[in-house]
Structure formats: structure tokens, C-alpha cells
Amino acid sequence: MKTGMEEAGAGRQPDGMLVLRTLAMPRDSNPNRDIFGGWILSQMDIGGGLLAKEASRGRVATVTVDKMTFLRPVRVGDTVCVYAKVVQIGNSSMDIKLEVWAKDLMEEFEEQRHIVTEGVFRYVAIDEEGHPRRIPDSAQFPRNTLST
């Protein structure tokens, strides 16, 4: 019998490009062998930061994380995949939607990935002194309605 959390991602596919793939290790878990949410959040920030740096062609800083909801636990041995999609680019900041999907490759060899969490991270392009800078125009990452 599936729980409401398991059904929440039923039929969904990852949205965005794969920016990070890693293995959930014992050092990142609690005594129940569930992976800490903070570790998952850090993986999202690493993946989102990689895309933000590419889109802004330089240094970025994370300024906000919005609407994080954990839908299912990640266990030791799960493969964790972070998918990212640029949602909006303004003058100096951008919003990136991040999704985390997990798959048990250690024991069950599941075919189906499961959505774990998602959220929108805002990054600001900064110069060497840490001050906001304009994000260069790019055909790959077009500027749109975000006003910052």
C-alpha cells in the first residue's frame, strides 16, 4: 500500500538538467540510517550553484531558499540526483528550481526514481569584492521578468 508521500511523485519525471549525482553515505545519516535533510539541502545548493555560476559566468552567492518540502526519506546507499532549471534571470539575481530524486541501487536495484524534495533557490551574481554585479546576456540563459 502506497502512502500519500509516495503517491505525491507518482508518474512524475525530473524537470531540468542533471547537475549532480552522488551516493548517500553512512556519515550523512542519523541513527535510523535516514540521510539528514541538511545534507540533501547542501547537495541542492552545490548543484544549483554550479548552474548559477555557469549562467552568470562568474561568482555567485545563495541568498534564499523557498518552499522546501521533503516528500520521502533518503536512505544510506541511495543514489541522489539533483536536477536544476533556471526559472528567471534578472539584472543580478536568478531563481533556479531544484529537484532531488533518489533511487536505491545498493539492494533493490529499483527502476523507478522517487522525488525526494524540491525548492527554488535564488542566487546573486557577485564580483570579487562580494558586491552584486550584472549577469551578462546569454542566448542559453535568456533574461526575463525577475526584477533585481
Sequence and secondary structure as in RCSB ss.txt:
>XXXX:A:sequence
MKTGMEEAGAGRQPDGMLVLRTLAMPRDSNPNRDIFGGWILSQMDIGGGLLAKEASRGRVATVTVDKMTFLRPVR
VGDTVCVYAKVVQIGNSSMDIKLEVWAKDLMEEFEEQRHIVTEGVFRYVAIDEEGHPRRIPDSAQFPRNTLST
>XXXX:A:secstr
   HHHHHTTT    SEEEEEEE  GGGB TTSBB HHHHHHHHHHHHHHHHHHHHTS EEEEEEEEEEE S  B
TTEEEEEEEEEEEE SSEEEEEEEEEEEE SSS  S  EEEEEEEEEEEEB TTS B      SSS   S   
